[in-house]
Amino acid sequence: MKTTKAAILSQIGQSLQLVELLIPELKKGQALVKISYSGICHTQLNEIKGLKGEDKFLPHTLGHEGSGVVMEVGPDVQKVKTGDHVVLTWIKGNGLDVPSTQYKRRDGSIVNSGAISTFMEYAVISENRLVAIDKRMPLKEAALLGCAVPTGAGIVINTIKLAQGKSIAIFGIGGIGLSALLTAKIKGGSLIIAVDVSDDKLTFARSLGATHTVNVKKEDVLEAIRKITNGQGVDYAVESAGKKESMETAFRTVCDNGGLCVVAGNLPKGEMIHIDPFDLIKGKRIIGTWGGETRPDRDIPLYVDLFLSEKLGLSKLIDQSFSLADIDKGLARLEKLTGGRVILDMTKTI
């Protein structure tokens, strides 16, 4: 029997367990991928802490962005073939949709999994969560193209369609915020304002192209952005901090008569935000985003091309990498992170 090591969540609020799982036979529309690298997102932290509400699928695998090599394909898979280098993404693309699978431990107990999991050495992945990429693309950087980059860059390119000379404020300088910042620079944003609570993150944002920074703990954000924009407000605001106050403030910073706030952050289940409806009457707009309105089969190759042409500096976003055995250290690093992304490196021995 083929087996894989995997870091699974068995109980809310507890450390992940490193276990050995039997790899099931591939179903129609599935592929077996040898994972090379996986991103670690705050989504996983929220799952582990129970902030997403009741978890009906325990125990289950984790991880929703990564890169790897296709080892085998199941019946009717046409999109990828054995040997392809691929990005794994939670965002649905072309191909058959197989929403779940199940692994077993050697004692026969079931471990649930979704269409995609990446906190494991080998994973059964639904065809529509895979995008084949140019083999010149390093798999380490490619792992970032499954979640944060397509969401942050997608907001700039697809959701707001940022035009040269327009202004944008980015609330929350994490993976999504940094990706939005890099892309706003590529698209020629005139003012790129980074907003965060950490001076270290804001310094990092400056190094990546932010024209201005605002520390929420030290400045009145509304007043600071009024000064920067000569009282007009920004054309666009992107909220990726996942905080109630951040969402409410981001909306207030956009200009009248067409200013748009895009909310990408996640609040704990049940928490609400409040806005002044008079701001809506003045023409301010607020919307959510589903993965930056990304179409993976169209957009991920675009980001690969931008990286290979040295326009999209993904390497600068990588902070530290950890082996699968050190997943808890990686999660702890993510909570303390002052800039960049944390990734799992499956090429490191366990």
N, C-alpha and C positions, 0 to 999 in steps of 0.2 A: 504493500500500500504506500502511495506517495503521502508524505507528511510535510507540514510546515510549522515553524514556530510563529506564534502570534501573541500580541499583547491585547488581552480582552478585558472588558468591564463586567465584573460579576455582581458587584454591589455598589450602589450609589455612595459616594463619599469615601470609597476605599481605593487603595492603590491598584493599578492594573496588574493582572496576573499574566506572567509569561508562560504559555502552555504550548503543548504539541497537539496539532490538529490533523486529522486525516482529510486529505483533499478529495472531495466528491467527484464522481464522474461528471463531465461537462454536459450541460443540457443544451438544447437548441438555443443559439444566440449568446453563448458564453465563451469566454477565452480564459486560459490560464496564463497569468503574467508573473514573471519573476520581478519582484519589486526591487528597484535600485535605490530610490530615495522617496521619502514621504514628507510632505509638509506637516507641521503641527499647528493647528488653529485653535483659537479661543472657543470655537464650537465644541471641540473635544473637552476642553476644560469645563464648559457649561454642562455637557452631558455627564461628566464624572461627578460634578457637584449637584446635579439634579435640578439645574436652573431652567431646563427646558420642559419641566413638568414630569408627569408620571412616565416611567420607562417600562413599557410592557414587553420588551424584547430581551431582557436580561436572561442569561449572559449573552453578550454579543461582541463582535469585532468592532474596530474603530478605524477612523481615517478616511478622508474623502478627497485627497489630492496627492498625486505622486507621479512617478515615472518608472519605466521598466521596459522589459523585453518580452514579447509574446512567445510563450513556449509551446502552446497547443491551442487549437481552435475547435469549438464544438460544431455540431450540425448547423448548416445554413448561415454561418458567419461569413460575410463577404467583405466587410470593411477593413479587416486586418488579417495578417497571415503570420505564420511562424517566422520568427526572426525580426519582425518589425519593432522599432523603437517607438514607444507610445507614451503619451500623457494620459493619466487617469484623472477624470474630473467628475464631480458630483452633478454637474450640469448636463442635462440630457442633450445628446446630439443625434446624428443619423444612426440608423441601425436598429436591430431588434432590442426591445426593452424587457429585460428579465429582472424584476424588482428585488428578488431576494434569493438567497441560497442558504444552505445549512451545512455546517461542518460537524464532525463528531470527534470527541476525545477517544482515546483508546478504550476507555471504560464504557463507551457507547453513549455517554451523555451528549446532548445537543448544544451547540453554540450557534446562535443566529447570526446572520450577516445580511447586509443590504446588497444593492446592485454593485456597490463599490466598497472596498476596504483596503487600507494601505498600511496599517500597523502590523504587517506580517511579511514573511519572506516570499511566499507565493500566495497569490490570491485569484479566486474565480471572479471575473468581472463581466458585467453585462456589456455586450457589443457597443451599445449606444453611449457608454461612458468612456470610450477609448478613442483617441485621435492619433493616428500614425504621424510621425514627425521626421524631418530630415535628420539623418544619422550624424550629420556634422554638429548638431545641437547637443551640448553636454547634458547628460541626464541629470546631473546635480541641479543645474539651473532650470531644466525642463520641469522638475517637480513643482516649481512655483506657479506653473501655468495652469494648474487644475482648479484653483479657488481664488486666492487673493488677487493675483494679477488679472485674470479675466473679469473679476468683479470690479476692482478699482479702475483698471484701464477701460473696461467696458462702459462704466458710468460716464467716463470722459468722452469716449468715441461714439458709443451707441445711444446712451440715455440722454445726455445733454448736447451731444455733438458740438463740443467746444470748438469755437472758431478763433482764429488768430486775433489777438487784441482784446479778448474778453477776460474778465476777472473771475477768480474762483477762490473760495476759502475752503480748506480741508480740515475738518474737525476729527482729531484722532489720528496720530501718526504711527499706526500699526501697519500690518501687511496690506490691507486694502487702501489705507490712506497714502502710504508710500507709493503704491502702484498708480494711484490716481495722480499723485504729484509728478512722478516720472513722465506719465503720459501727457499731462497738462503742459509740461515743458516741451515735449515733442511737438504738441499741437500749437505752440506759440501763445500760451496764455500771457497776458500783459502783467497781471498781478496774480501771484500764486501765494496765498497766505496760509501758512501752517499754524494750526491751533492745537495746543496740547497742554498738559499739566507738567510735563517734564522738560527741563532745559536741555538735557542730553538728547532727547528725541528731536527737539526743535533745532538744535545744532546740527544734528544729522540731516534734518530736512533742508536746512540751508545748504549743506554740502551737495544735496541732490538737485537743487535748483529752486527752492522756495525763495521768493523775492522778499517776503516779510514773515515774521513769526510773532505769535501772541501766546504768552503763558497765562493760562486761565487763573492760576493761583496768584499772579502778581499784577494783573491788569484787568480792567473792565473790558471784556471782549467787544461789546457793542460799541463802546466809545473808541477803542483802538481801531476797529475796522472802519468806523465813520471817518476817522482822521486819515487813514490810509487811502480811502476812496473819495476823499473830499466831500463827505456827507452823503454820498449816493448809495452806498451799500454795494455788495458784489453782485455780479450777474448770476453766479452759481455758488451754492454751498453744498458740500458733500459731508454727510455725517457718518463716520465710521467708528466712533468711540464707543457706541452702545450705551450711552448714558442719557437719562431723561433730560437733565438740564442742557446737555450738549445738543440734543435734538431741538429743543425749544429755542435755544439761542441761535443755532444755525439758521433756523427759519426766519428769525427776526433780522438776521444780517443781510438777507438778499434785498435787492432794490425793488422799489415799487414798479408797477407796470411791466411785469414779465419776469422778475427774478425768480429763480427756481432752486428749491432745496430738495436734495435727494437723500433719503435716509437708507443707509446700508447696515447700520449697527443693530444689534439685538438687545432688547431689554428682557429681564426675567419675566417669565410667563405671568400675565395678569397686571403688570405695571403699565400705566397709561401716561401719555403726554398731554399737555394742554397748550392750545394756541389761541390767539385773539382773532376771532372771525373777521374783525375789521381789517386785519392785514390781508385777508383773502380778497376783500372788497377793493383794497388798494392795488390788487394785481399780483401780490406775492403768491407763489405756488409751492406746494409740497407734495412729493410723491415718494413711493418706495421703489425698490429695484430688486429684480430677481436675477442675481448673478451678473449684474451689469448688462442685462438683456443680451447676454452672450449666446452666439451660435458657435459652439465649439469647433465644428468642422470648417467654418469660415475664419474664425477669429484666432484660434490657437496657432495655425500656420502663419498668420500675420505677425504675431508676437515673436515667433521663432525667427522670421525674416528680419524683424526689427533688432533682435538680439544679434543675429549673425552679421548684420550691417553696422553693429556697434552703436545703434541709436537707443536701445533699451538696456540700461545697465543693471540687469538682474543680479549679477555677481555681487554688487554692492549691497544687495538686500539680505544676503545670507550672513547671519550672525555666528551661530555655532551649529555643529552637527553632533548627533549622539547615536550610538548603536541601539538596536532594538532592546537589548538588555538594560540599557540606561534610559528607557523611556520616561521613568519618573523624574530623572534629572532634567530631561528635556522639557517636560511639562513645568517643572519648577523654574527653569530658565525662562520659559515663555512668560510666566507671571511677573518676572522681574525685569523683563527686557526693556531696554531704553532705545531700541532702534533695530530694525532688521527682522529677519525670520529665523526660526529654529527649524531644523529638519532632522529627520531620521535617515541615517546612512546604513542601508542594508548590506553594503559591501564590507562593512566592519564586522569582524568575527564576533560571535556571541560567546 
